[in-house]
């Protein structure tokens, strides 16, 4: 069974992700604490990381950079409620995003996300469950 690690600071969003992903046949592990994500990444070895961008403390871009440094081949699906999230970002963030977006292992969906959009993006990155 393919494993997905979902990281979002909103527990209700994580509950929705978990329900949708598990109903589709994926195994979903969730955390509302971005600081514990790297330990979970090492522990469960996910096939995909579903990552919020705007979180208190460690934001999604910093976590993305850590994930890609540690295990660059794991696909990351950003999920954000802020379509303007890239406005005003540093050149470092934009270069990192572009590099990984072009390799086919990074994508983005916007909240509120529909079941079809979420599962379509997940399948495009890692295939069916």
Buried (B, 14 or more C-beta within 10 A) or exposed (E): EBBBBBBBBBEEBBEBBBEBBBEBEBBBBBBBEBEEBBEBBEEEEBBBBBBBBEBEEBBBBEBBBBBBEEBEEBBBBBBBBEEEBBEEEEEEBEEBBEEBBEEEBBBBBEBEBEEEEBBEBBBEBBEEB
